């Protein structure tokens, strides 16, 4: 049986981090460096007018990032791929605030893997995956105190964008979960760097993701860098934008060397290209 192994302690940490130096304050909502894309796997901007102080906003029970705007505050809401088009709401200080999710259809990608276990895990693999999911689900919820994320990201490694976010994947003829990240084609061993500042909340060798690093950027914004050949950071380490965190590889469920980058807001995986 393959045993889950973290390079360092696996439990994600909550740190109090000074905003000087390591944290980058995001721009005001009126000047956010991306456009709203209120579709499954996208980001909605929900205006919260008449609020003098930072409101407490949640979506599907998860806390939501907010930014000041000319009329008060703005909620920056990550929309999961599983969301249905139509009217939805966020909870703001106990009141429902509506917004609309537009439809989007993602294409199908068909892949062939030599190792059938990566398509249909055996019982021992399933037990390992279940243990890993406990750690991973906690990492996605990381909200380090005092760390305010920049919402303008650098591409974490040079290369062309291949498998795009949201693809409905079919492995060896078997439909599987949609692609929850962005793939960047790159040679084995090429440097992978932090796209913005953050704190390392989890590292490990996982069944599907291979060698992986979870980097929390603050206020529920979390990146995953997967299939690495080498991890060069430790859990709890604070990184600046551009700091080395690992090297491109093909560990886990991968057909060749590349970087898989997932980005999450309020525990919803969204398209990283929105923030590039």
Backbone as CSV, one residue per row, in Angstrom:
resi,resn,N_x,N_y,N_z,CA_x,CA_y,CA_z,C_x,C_y,C_z
1,UNK,0.849,-1.208,0.000,0.000,0.000,0.000,0.876,1.247,0.000
2,UNK,0.546,2.174,-0.855,1.263,3.443,-0.878,0.762,4.308,0.265
3,UNK,1.651,4.771,1.098,1.266,5.557,2.265,1.429,7.028,1.963
4,UNK,0.420,7.817,2.306,0.521,9.261,2.132,1.704,9.792,2.918
5,UNK,2.457,10.661,2.279,3.634,11.223,2.933,3.675,12.722,2.713
6,UNK,3.758,13.469,3.777,4.017,14.892,3.680,5.490,15.126,3.966
7,UNK,6.078,16.077,3.253,7.479,16.367,3.492,7.677,16.989,4.857
8,UNK,6.649,17.710,5.319,6.696,18.320,6.639,5.355,18.046,7.296
9,UNK,5.135,18.593,8.467,3.867,18.349,9.167,2.714,18.696,8.250
10,UNK,1.705,17.825,8.203,0.660,17.959,7.192,-0.449,18.924,7.586
11,UNK,-0.619,19.186,8.849,-1.760,20.001,9.272,-1.573,21.439,8.819
12,UNK,-2.529,22.002,8.021,-2.407,23.385,7.608,-2.362,24.303,8.822
13,UNK,-1.635,25.418,8.688,-1.431,26.313,9.809,-2.155,27.617,9.585
14,UNK,-2.502,28.275,10.668,-3.040,29.625,10.622,-2.008,30.529,11.260
15,UNK,-1.527,31.504,10.502,-0.470,32.369,10.980,-0.928,33.814,11.003
16,UNK,-0.382,34.568,11.926,-0.570,36.007,11.922,0.634,36.599,11.216
17,UNK,0.401,37.235,10.065,1.493,37.702,9.227,1.394,39.204,9.056
18,UNK,2.477,39.906,9.311,2.489,41.348,9.122,2.282,41.659,7.650
19,UNK,1.512,42.689,7.373,1.224,43.006,5.980,2.362,43.736,5.310
20,UNK,3.359,44.168,6.048,4.491,44.840,5.439,5.424,43.805,4.846
21,UNK,5.732,43.939,3.565,6.714,43.069,2.925,6.089,41.823,2.343
22,UNK,5.640,40.881,3.178,5.193,39.596,2.659,3.800,39.667,2.058
23,UNK,2.963,40.557,2.523,1.607,40.640,2.006,1.472,41.845,1.098
24,UNK,0.645,41.690,0.092,0.432,42.759,-0.869,-1.029,43.150,-0.797
25,UNK,-1.305,44.388,-0.545,-2.679,44.847,-0.404,-3.317,44.927,-1.778
26,UNK,-4.492,44.317,-1.925,-5.190,44.338,-3.195,-5.710,45.725,-3.525
27,UNK,-5.957,45.951,-4.809,-6.464,47.242,-5.261,-7.897,47.438,-4.802
28,UNK,-8.354,48.678,-4.830,-9.741,48.971,-4.517,-10.646,48.287,-5.531
29,UNK,-11.875,47.983,-5.131,-12.770,47.215,-5.990,-13.003,47.896,-7.328
30,UNK,-13.038,49.240,-7.344,-13.279,49.945,-8.587,-12.143,49.720,-9.582
31,UNK,-10.993,49.285,-9.103,-9.828,49.118,-9.965,-9.250,47.713,-9.867
32,UNK,-10.098,46.715,-9.600,-9.597,45.345,-9.517,-9.014,44.936,-10.872
33,UNK,-7.904,44.192,-10.851,-7.188,43.905,-12.097,-7.761,42.737,-12.887
34,UNK,-9.063,42.512,-12.834,-9.692,41.462,-13.630,-11.157,41.819,-13.818
35,UNK,-11.785,41.172,-14.778,-13.196,41.400,-15.051,-14.025,40.286,-14.428
36,UNK,-15.194,40.656,-13.949,-16.098,39.659,-13.387,-16.485,38.651,-14.464
37,UNK,-16.630,37.399,-14.066,-17.047,36.331,-14.966,-18.000,35.428,-14.192
38,UNK,-19.259,35.851,-14.016,-20.192,35.121,-13.147,-20.772,33.873,-13.800
39,UNK,-19.894,32.892,-14.046,-20.279,31.605,-14.627,-19.765,30.510,-13.699
40,UNK,-20.251,29.269,-13.837,-19.639,28.188,-13.067,-18.126,28.138,-13.317
41,UNK,-17.341,28.174,-12.240,-15.897,28.231,-12.372,-15.361,29.638,-12.557
42,UNK,-16.206,30.630,-12.428,-15.802,32.023,-12.584,-15.925,32.800,-11.288
43,UNK,-15.947,34.119,-11.404,-15.972,35.003,-10.239,-17.057,36.048,-10.439
44,UNK,-17.913,36.202,-9.442,-18.949,37.238,-9.456,-18.530,38.385,-8.553
45,UNK,-18.846,39.601,-8.978,-18.645,40.789,-8.160,-20.026,41.259,-7.703
46,UNK,-20.279,41.187,-6.402,-21.594,41.515,-5.861,-21.478,42.797,-5.049
47,UNK,-22.179,43.840,-5.496,-22.125,45.136,-4.826,-22.871,45.087,-3.500
48,UNK,-22.234,45.616,-2.459,-22.828,45.665,-1.119,-22.916,47.129,-0.721
49,UNK,-23.943,47.800,-1.143,-24.065,49.231,-0.938,-24.506,49.550,0.478
50,UNK,-24.104,50.725,0.911,-24.562,51.234,2.199,-23.858,50.648,3.398
51,UNK,-22.737,49.966,3.190,-21.993,49.380,4.301,-20.785,50.257,4.620
52,UNK,-20.754,50.811,5.844,-19.622,51.647,6.224,-18.419,50.812,6.633
53,UNK,-18.669,49.693,7.297,-17.590,48.839,7.772,-17.598,47.524,6.995
54,UNK,-16.485,46.821,7.032,-16.364,45.572,6.285,-17.471,44.599,6.680
55,UNK,-18.313,44.195,5.742,-19.397,43.269,6.079,-18.878,41.842,6.167
56,UNK,-19.656,40.993,6.835,-19.343,39.568,6.869,-20.191,38.874,5.819
57,UNK,-19.528,38.423,4.761,-20.236,37.795,3.654,-19.849,36.330,3.568
58,UNK,-20.827,35.482,3.292,-20.570,34.061,3.084,-21.339,33.589,1.863
59,UNK,-20.812,32.538,1.235,-21.473,31.919,0.086,-21.400,30.409,0.276
60,UNK,-22.553,29.788,0.347,-22.638,28.347,0.599,-21.877,27.961,1.864
61,UNK,-21.969,28.844,2.859,-21.365,28.592,4.153,-19.896,28.937,4.269
62,UNK,-19.278,29.419,3.179,-17.857,29.748,3.189,-17.673,31.262,3.205
63,UNK,-16.730,31.778,4.023,-16.489,33.222,4.040,-15.964,33.716,2.700
64,UNK,-16.370,34.933,2.354,-16.081,35.519,1.044,-15.201,36.763,1.203
65,UNK,-14.261,36.910,0.312,-13.394,38.084,0.258,-14.209,39.321,-0.096
66,UNK,-13.946,40.447,0.570,-14.615,41.711,0.244,-13.569,42.804,0.024
67,UNK,-13.949,43.791,-0.785,-13.103,44.940,-1.059,-13.952,46.210,-1.038
68,UNK,-13.347,47.313,-0.675,-14.046,48.592,-0.706,-14.379,48.977,-2.141
69,UNK,-15.480,49.691,-2.300,-15.867,50.231,-3.603,-16.356,51.653,-3.414
70,UNK,-16.650,52.314,-4.519,-17.091,53.703,-4.452,-18.411,53.844,-3.706
71,UNK,-19.221,52.783,-3.711,-20.539,52.845,-3.079,-20.606,52.068,-1.768
72,UNK,-19.483,51.582,-1.288,-19.484,50.825,-0.036,-18.482,49.702,-0.093
73,UNK,-18.988,48.465,-0.356,-18.132,47.288,-0.415,-18.542,46.407,-1.589
74,UNK,-17.634,45.533,-1.974,-17.870,44.591,-3.051,-17.438,43.214,-2.578
75,UNK,-18.289,42.214,-2.801,-17.931,40.828,-2.511,-17.366,40.191,-3.770
76,UNK,-16.204,39.539,-3.621,-15.552,38.846,-4.738,-15.811,37.353,-4.523
77,UNK,-16.749,36.788,-5.287,-17.300,35.468,-4.999,-16.820,34.441,-6.018
78,UNK,-16.108,33.416,-5.544,-15.759,32.292,-6.403,-16.963,31.378,-6.576
79,UNK,-17.250,31.000,-7.826,-18.419,30.168,-8.143,-17.939,28.768,-8.520
80,UNK,-18.350,27.725,-7.809,-17.867,26.377,-8.128,-18.379,25.887,-9.475
81,UNK,-17.639,24.961,-10.081,-18.050,24.392,-11.365,-19.400,23.681,-11.267
82,UNK,-19.754,23.215,-10.081,-21.015,22.488,-9.900,-22.231,23.405,-9.814
83,UNK,-22.024,24.721,-9.768,-23.139,25.663,-9.625,-24.042,25.636,-10.860
84,UNK,-25.333,25.808,-10.635,-26.301,25.841,-11.721,-26.562,27.288,-12.144
85,UNK,-26.690,27.534,-13.442,-27.019,28.897,-13.890,-28.350,29.362,-13.320
86,UNK,-28.461,30.663,-13.117,-29.686,31.233,-12.578,-29.419,32.123,-11.387
87,UNK,-30.442,32.400,-10.628,-30.336,33.288,-9.473,-29.711,32.547,-8.297
88,UNK,-28.792,33.216,-7.618,-28.197,32.674,-6.414,-28.049,33.825,-5.421
89,UNK,-27.625,33.527,-4.217,-27.484,34.581,-3.215,-26.239,34.356,-2.384
90,UNK,-25.715,35.449,-1.833,-24.730,35.372,-0.766,-25.387,35.914,0.492
91,UNK,-24.873,35.499,1.627,-25.377,35.989,2.907,-24.471,37.116,3.388
92,UNK,-25.052,38.283,3.631,-24.290,39.454,4.078,-24.890,39.961,5.380
93,UNK,-24.161,39.739,6.457,-24.634,40.158,7.779,-26.050,39.660,8.055
94,UNK,-26.307,38.408,7.648,-27.597,37.785,7.920,-28.677,38.054,6.894
95,UNK,-28.373,38.805,5.834,-29.361,39.089,4.799,-28.913,38.495,3.467
96,UNK,-29.875,37.995,2.694,-29.582,37.403,1.392,-29.437,38.499,0.340
97,UNK,-28.327,38.492,-0.356,-28.076,39.453,-1.438,-27.966,38.653,-2.735
98,UNK,-28.836,38.933,-3.731,-28.879,38.099,-4.931,-27.824,38.488,-5.973
99,UNK,-27.475,37.497,-6.786,-26.697,37.720,-8.001,-27.059,36.614,-8.975
100,UNK,-26.658,36.769,-10.222,-27.044,35.827,-11.269,-25.833,35.110,-11.830
101,UNK,-25.940,33.791,-11.959,-24.898,32.971,-12.572,-25.291,32.716,-14.025
102,UNK,-24.406,33.083,-14.935,-24.660,32.857,-16.348,-24.221,31.447,-16.748
103,UNK,-24.833,30.879,-17.772,-24.429,29.525,-18.195,-23.098,29.544,-18.947
104,UNK,-22.377,28.446,-18.857,-21.169,28.237,-19.648,-20.967,26.749,-19.833
105,UNK,-20.681,26.354,-21.069,-20.448,24.949,-21.376,-18.967,24.768,-21.696
106,UNK,-18.337,23.831,-20.987,-16.917,23.563,-21.190,-16.755,22.365,-22.124
107,UNK,-15.704,22.359,-22.944,-15.490,21.234,-23.880,-15.051,19.964,-23.170
108,UNK,-15.063,18.864,-23.926,-14.656,17.557,-23.419,-13.201,17.293,-23.831
109,UNK,-12.422,16.723,-22.917,-11.052,16.294,-23.217,-10.931,14.803,-22.935
110,UNK,-10.403,14.056,-23.899,-10.224,12.618,-23.754,-8.730,12.302,-23.632
111,UNK,-8.369,11.587,-22.563,-6.975,11.278,-22.283,-6.787,9.774,-22.102
112,UNK,-5.579,9.315,-22.445,-5.256,7.901,-22.289,-4.121,7.756,-21.296
113,UNK,-4.352,6.963,-20.237,-3.340,6.700,-19.222,-2.949,5.228,-19.262
114,UNK,-1.641,4.957,-19.181,-1.163,3.578,-19.174,-1.502,2.883,-17.852
115,UNK,-1.447,3.636,-16.760,-1.712,3.070,-15.432,-3.208,3.154,-15.137
116,UNK,-3.912,2.044,-15.291,-5.364,2.032,-15.102,-5.752,2.387,-13.672
117,UNK,-4.857,2.156,-12.694,-5.172,2.491,-11.299,-5.403,3.991,-11.129
118,UNK,-4.789,4.821,-11.975,-5.002,6.266,-11.892,-6.369,6.664,-12.431
119,UNK,-7.013,5.742,-13.144,-8.378,5.968,-13.635,-9.387,5.364,-12.665
120,UNK,-9.142,4.100,-12.290,-10.024,3.380,-11.367,-9.182,2.877,-10.197
121,UNK,-9.029,3.659,-9.140,-8.195,3.250,-8.004,-8.716,1.981,-7.342
122,UNK,-7.777,1.171,-6.840,-8.176,-0.030,-6.120,-8.544,0.339,-4.675
123,UNK,-9.040,-0.626,-3.873,-9.475,-0.292,-2.506,-8.386,0.351,-1.645
124,UNK,-7.142,-0.121,-1.763,-6.061,0.498,-0.993,-5.838,1.948,-1.429
125,UNK,-5.908,2.174,-2.740,-5.771,3.542,-3.240,-6.905,4.419,-2.712
126,UNK,-8.122,3.885,-2.718,-9.272,4.652,-2.246,-9.100,5.054,-0.786
127,UNK,-8.548,4.149,0.027,-8.315,4.465,1.438,-7.288,5.586,1.559
128,UNK,-6.241,5.522,0.756,-5.229,6.583,0.762,-5.842,7.917,0.329
129,UNK,-6.629,7.890,-0.741,-7.250,9.109,-1.263,-8.149,9.746,-0.207
130,UNK,-8.911,8.909,0.514,-9.811,9.435,1.548,-9.033,10.159,2.643
131,UNK,-7.895,9.593,3.065,-7.066,10.248,4.081,-6.504,11.567,3.561
132,UNK,-6.074,11.553,2.314,-5.510,12.772,1.727,-6.561,13.868,1.599
133,UNK,-7.789,13.484,1.286,-8.836,14.480,1.107,-9.138,15.245,2.396
134,UNK,-8.948,14.597,3.536,-9.142,15.298,4.808,-8.157,16.454,4.930
135,UNK,-6.898,16.184,4.596,-5.868,17.229,4.635,-6.130,18.300,3.585
136,UNK,-6.445,17.859,2.370,-6.617,18.790,1.256,-7.823,19.698,1.481
137,UNK,-8.923,19.135,1.979,-10.130,19.948,2.194,-9.880,21.044,3.217
138,UNK,-9.019,20.769,4.205,-8.663,21.791,5.187,-7.784,22.866,4.558
139,UNK,-6.855,22.446,3.708,-5.964,23.411,3.051,-6.741,24.394,2.192
140,UNK,-7.775,23.927,1.500,-8.560,24.817,0.644,-9.282,25.898,1.443
141,UNK,-9.511,25.653,2.725,-10.233,26.611,3.558,-9.299,27.578,4.298
142,UNK,-7.998,27.489,4.046,-7.031,28.296,4.798,-7.316,29.792,4.641
143,UNK,-7.231,30.506,5.769,-7.495,31.945,5.804,-6.483,32.567,6.776
144,UNK,-5.197,32.675,6.392,-4.174,33.187,7.314,-4.492,34.608,7.766
145,UNK,-4.457,34.828,9.049,-4.808,36.139,9.600,-3.793,37.190,9.176
146,UNK,-4.289,38.354,8.780,-3.445,39.483,8.460,-2.861,39.477,7.068
147,UNK,-3.098,38.421,6.277,-2.548,38.349,4.928,-3.621,38.781,3.933
148,UNK,-3.357,39.870,3.219,-4.312,40.425,2.263,-3.815,40.119,0.861
149,UNK,-4.589,39.393,0.057,-4.063,38.926,-1.221,-4.070,39.991,-2.308
150,UNK,-3.022,39.966,-3.107,-3.079,40.646,-4.389,-3.978,39.811,-5.293
151,UNK,-4.738,40.444,-6.149,-5.593,39.710,-7.076,-5.091,39.836,-8.509
152,UNK,-3.820,40.162,-8.654,-3.150,40.169,-9.948,-1.997,39.185,-9.867
153,UNK,-2.095,38.064,-10.591,-1.164,36.950,-10.456,-0.190,36.891,-11.630
154,UNK,1.040,36.461,-11.337,1.988,36.106,-12.372,1.792,34.637,-12.730
155,UNK,2.119,34.253,-13.962,2.108,32.834,-14.310,3.226,32.159,-13.535
156,UNK,2.947,31.067,-12.823,3.943,30.496,-11.909,5.137,29.827,-12.581
157,UNK,5.029,29.488,-13.855,6.178,28.963,-14.599,5.964,29.290,-16.066
158,UNK,7.030,29.572,-16.826,6.847,29.873,-18.255,6.346,28.650,-19.010
159,UNK,5.592,28.898,-20.069,5.118,27.805,-20.906,3.753,28.093,-21.484
160,UNK,3.384,27.310,-22.474,2.078,27.489,-23.107,0.999,26.841,-22.255
161,UNK,-0.194,27.420,-22.311,-1.332,26.889,-21.573,-1.948,25.770,-22.399
162,UNK,-2.043,24.586,-21.806,-2.541,23.435,-22.560,-3.958,23.091,-22.104
163,UNK,-4.108,22.114,-21.240,-5.452,21.739,-20.775,-6.048,22.883,-19.971
164,UNK,-7.112,23.467,-20.477,-7.698,24.635,-19.826,-8.634,24.222,-18.692
165,UNK,-8.977,25.192,-17.890,-9.856,24.984,-16.747,-11.241,24.555,-17.217
166,UNK,-11.868,23.653,-16.462,-13.266,23.286,-16.687,-13.503,22.179,-17.686
167,UNK,-12.452,21.687,-18.350,-12.639,20.609,-19.316,-13.339,19.421,-18.666
168,UNK,-14.320,18.874,-19.360,-14.992,17.668,-18.879,-14.148,16.475,-19.318
169,UNK,-13.453,15.868,-18.367,-12.414,14.903,-18.696,-12.923,13.471,-18.755
170,UNK,-12.378,12.739,-19.759,-12.671,11.326,-19.926,-11.330,10.602,-19.984
171,UNK,-11.047,9.778,-18.952,-9.808,9.018,-18.885,-10.078,7.574,-19.305
172,UNK,-9.392,7.132,-20.358,-9.547,5.746,-20.840,-11.013,5.388,-21.040
173,UNK,-11.779,6.348,-21.536,-13.187,6.129,-21.819,-14.111,6.294,-20.630
174,UNK,-13.553,6.609,-19.451,-14.361,6.735,-18.232,-14.483,8.216,-17.854
175,UNK,-15.705,8.769,-17.798,-15.862,10.178,-17.391,-15.416,10.382,-15.954
176,UNK,-14.679,11.465,-15.733,-14.215,11.800,-14.394,-14.505,13.275,-14.118
177,UNK,-14.104,13.749,-12.951,-14.403,15.126,-12.551,-13.809,16.116,-13.545
178,UNK,-14.455,17.275,-13.720,-13.904,18.296,-14.614,-12.529,18.769,-14.152
179,UNK,-11.772,19.294,-15.086,-10.426,19.784,-14.789,-10.533,21.058,-13.952
180,UNK,-10.049,20.982,-12.717,-10.249,22.081,-11.769,-9.065,23.038,-11.713
181,UNK,-8.245,23.042,-12.743,-7.106,23.953,-12.770,-6.683,24.254,-14.186
182,UNK,-5.485,24.796,-14.292,-4.909,25.191,-15.569,-3.589,24.453,-15.723
183,UNK,-3.360,23.838,-16.883,-2.109,23.128,-17.125,-1.170,24.000,-17.955
184,UNK,0.092,24.028,-17.538,1.119,24.796,-18.235,2.190,23.816,-18.692
185,UNK,2.389,23.730,-20.010,3.401,22.830,-20.541,4.787,23.395,-20.254
186,UNK,5.644,22.570,-19.653,6.980,23.020,-19.272,7.875,21.800,-19.112
187,UNK,9.202,21.961,-19.290,10.114,20.819,-19.176,10.328,20.385,-17.734
188,UNK,10.658,19.125,-17.565,10.986,18.577,-16.254,12.071,19.419,-15.591
189,UNK,11.853,19.787,-14.333,12.847,20.514,-13.564,12.784,22.021,-13.685
190,UNK,11.905,22.550,-14.533,11.802,24.006,-14.640,11.235,24.598,-13.348
191,UNK,11.721,25.777,-12.975,11.332,26.400,-11.707,9.853,26.761,-11.690
192,UNK,9.218,26.539,-10.550,7.847,26.979,-10.282,7.920,27.996,-9.153
193,UNK,7.335,29.171,-9.373,7.464,30.274,-8.429,6.093,30.763,-7.960
194,UNK,6.072,31.344,-6.771,4.818,31.865,-6.211,4.271,32.971,-7.113
195,UNK,3.016,32.854,-7.555,2.442,33.880,-8.435,2.148,35.186,-7.712
196,UNK,1.899,35.122,-6.420,1.793,36.277,-5.523,2.240,35.795,-4.143
197,UNK,2.312,36.712,-3.191,2.743,36.349,-1.839,1.768,35.358,-1.196
198,UNK,2.292,34.576,-0.256,1.422,33.627,0.442,2.190,32.836,1.481
199,UNK,1.469,31.995,2.202,2.067,31.114,3.202,1.769,29.676,2.812
200,UNK,2.772,28.823,2.906,2.625,27.407,2.567,1.811,26.728,3.679
201,UNK,0.653,26.186,3.313,-0.207,25.560,4.317,-0.196,24.034,4.251
202,UNK,0.276,23.465,3.138,0.328,22.007,3.037,1.272,21.619,1.910
203,UNK,2.106,20.612,2.145,2.907,19.991,1.096,2.760,18.485,1.234
204,UNK,2.951,17.764,0.150,2.889,16.316,0.253,2.962,15.626,-1.083
205,UNK,2.957,14.294,-1.031,2.920,13.442,-2.215,1.549,12.785,-2.224
206,UNK,0.671,13.233,-3.124,-0.722,12.826,-3.133,-1.014,11.924,-4.337
207,UNK,-2.034,11.085,-4.213,-2.335,10.076,-5.225,-2.564,10.708,-6.597
208,UNK,-3.436,11.692,-6.673,-3.748,12.313,-7.958,-2.805,13.472,-8.291
209,UNK,-2.483,14.313,-7.314,-1.715,15.537,-7.557,-0.209,15.315,-7.545
210,UNK,0.243,14.136,-7.083,1.673,13.910,-6.959,2.272,14.848,-5.935
211,UNK,3.525,15.225,-6.137,4.160,16.197,-5.242,3.475,17.548,-5.427
212,UNK,2.940,18.090,-4.339,2.102,19.277,-4.452,2.339,20.243,-3.308
213,UNK,2.090,21.523,-3.600,2.197,22.600,-2.621,0.899,23.389,-2.631
214,UNK,0.341,23.617,-1.438,-0.816,24.504,-1.276,-0.305,25.814,-0.675
215,UNK,-0.591,26.914,-1.352,-0.126,28.232,-0.932,-1.333,29.135,-0.703
216,UNK,-1.528,29.571,0.550,-2.655,30.448,0.894,-2.218,31.901,0.750
217,UNK,-2.962,32.660,-0.056,-2.616,34.053,-0.343,-3.349,35.035,0.561
218,UNK,-4.307,34.536,1.345,-5.068,35.388,2.246,-6.526,35.485,1.864
219,UNK,-7.387,35.653,2.871,-8.823,35.856,2.686,-9.475,34.785,1.809
220,UNK,-9.051,33.531,2.022,-9.671,32.413,1.323,-9.168,32.176,-0.085
221,UNK,-8.152,32.911,-0.529,-7.564,32.706,-1.858,-6.401,31.723,-1.695
222,UNK,-6.487,30.559,-2.347,-5.513,29.479,-2.163,-5.123,28.911,-3.525
223,UNK,-3.815,28.672,-3.726,-3.313,28.034,-4.942,-2.822,26.623,-4.638
224,UNK,-2.972,25.737,-5.630,-2.376,24.410,-5.614,-1.437,24.301,-6.809
225,UNK,-0.223,23.804,-6.561,0.751,23.541,-7.614,1.049,22.045,-7.572
226,UNK,0.704,21.324,-8.649,0.705,19.861,-8.608,1.656,19.255,-9.636
227,UNK,1.943,17.962,-9.428,2.776,17.125,-10.288,4.247,17.534,-10.257
228,UNK,4.686,18.176,-9.182,6.050,18.664,-9.086,7.050,17.507,-9.009
229,UNK,8.229,17.716,-9.596,9.312,16.745,-9.436,10.052,16.982,-8.127
230,UNK,9.975,18.219,-7.613,10.701,18.569,-6.398,9.957,19.680,-5.684
231,UNK,9.868,19.588,-4.367,9.298,20.642,-3.522,10.442,21.305,-2.766
232,UNK,10.492,22.631,-2.799,11.627,23.342,-2.191,11.209,24.224,-1.017
233,UNK,9.975,24.064,-0.528,9.487,24.884,0.581,8.985,23.989,1.700
234,UNK,8.800,24.586,2.867,8.291,23.871,4.028,6.952,24.477,4.449
235,UNK,6.147,23.649,5.072,4.881,24.135,5.608,5.150,25.249,6.610
236,UNK,4.360,26.322,6.522,4.526,27.477,7.394,5.433,28.544,6.821
237,UNK,6.122,28.242,5.734,7.034,29.214,5.129,6.263,30.308,4.418
238,UNK,6.681,31.563,4.610,6.051,32.714,3.956,6.845,33.043,2.697
239,UNK,6.143,33.142,1.572,6.783,33.412,0.286,6.363,34.771,-0.250
240,UNK,7.290,35.424,-0.919,6.986,36.631,-1.681,6.692,36.217,-3.122
241,UNK,6.047,37.085,-3.879,5.829,36.817,-5.297,7.171,36.566,-5.968
242,UNK,7.254,35.472,-6.721,8.480,35.135,-7.421,9.396,34.179,-6.690
243,UNK,9.125,33.877,-5.418,9.960,32.930,-4.681,9.783,31.511,-5.224
244,UNK,10.867,30.769,-5.261,10.834,29.389,-5.729,10.071,28.514,-4.745
245,UNK,9.177,27.647,-5.269,8.460,26.700,-4.399,8.629,25.252,-4.836
246,UNK,9.113,25.047,-6.064,9.316,23.688,-6.531,9.756,23.670,-7.979
247,UNK,9.748,22.449,-8.566,10.152,22.260,-9.955,9.114,21.423,-10.691
248,UNK,8.936,21.715,-11.967,7.965,21.016,-12.809,8.297,19.523,-12.864
249,UNK,7.256,18.694,-12.850,7.452,17.253,-12.945,6.253,16.569,-13.571
250,UNK,6.131,15.268,-13.315,5.017,14.471,-13.849,4.566,13.441,-12.825
251,UNK,4.631,13.794,-11.546,4.201,12.895,-10.486,2.683,12.880,-10.383
252,UNK,2.128,11.827,-9.786,0.676,11.716,-9.661,0.037,11.340,-10.988
253,UNK,-1.206,11.789,-11.192,-1.931,11.468,-12.435,-1.550,12.484,-13.509
254,UNK,-0.504,12.171,-14.255,0.004,13.079,-15.281,0.475,12.251,-16.468
255,UNK,0.270,12.780,-17.663,0.694,12.088,-18.879,2.070,12.535,-19.335
256,UNK,2.619,13.581,-18.715,3.939,14.085,-19.064,4.256,15.288,-18.206
257,UNK,5.489,15.821,-18.310,5.869,16.965,-17.481,5.005,18.192,-17.755
258,UNK,4.457,18.764,-16.709,3.699,20.009,-16.808,3.385,20.478,-15.388
259,UNK,2.939,21.709,-15.288,2.458,22.215,-14.001,0.944,22.335,-14.043
260,UNK,0.293,21.733,-13.062,-1.143,21.950,-12.844,-1.283,22.993,-11.742
261,UNK,-1.983,24.087,-12.069,-2.204,25.175,-11.115,-3.697,25.349,-10.905
262,UNK,-4.152,25.123,-9.685,-5.537,25.398,-9.309,-5.579,26.630,-8.432
263,UNK,-6.658,27.395,-8.562,-6.864,28.595,-7.752,-8.260,28.545,-7.160
264,UNK,-8.348,28.867,-5.870,-9.611,28.748,-5.147,-9.945,30.040,-4.429
265,UNK,-11.217,30.440,-4.501,-11.774,31.524,-3.700,-12.947,30.949,-2.925
266,UNK,-13.047,31.290,-1.653,-14.106,30.788,-0.781,-14.378,29.300,-1.015
267,UNK,-13.289,28.517,-1.098,-13.346,27.065,-1.254,-14.048,26.637,-2.537
268,UNK,-13.989,27.480,-3.565,-14.513,27.142,-4.889,-13.393,27.293,-5.899
269,UNK,-13.108,26.217,-6.655,-12.061,26.295,-7.662,-12.541,27.115,-8.848
270,UNK,-11.711,28.097,-9.246,-12.078,29.001,-10.326,-10.956,29.013,-11.366
271,UNK,-11.233,29.591,-12.514,-10.273,29.629,-13.616,-9.126,30.590,-13.289
272,UNK,-7.885,30.089,-13.150,-6.773,30.995,-12.836,-6.537,32.075,-13.888
273,UNK,-6.932,31.794,-15.135,-6.681,32.792,-16.195,-7.390,34.106,-15.939
274,UNK,-8.453,34.068,-15.128,-9.163,35.313,-14.793,-8.217,36.305,-14.141
275,UNK,-7.235,35.790,-13.381,-6.372,36.656,-12.569,-5.010,36.928,-13.198
276,UNK,-4.747,36.364,-14.392,-3.473,36.611,-15.041,-3.528,37.921,-15.841
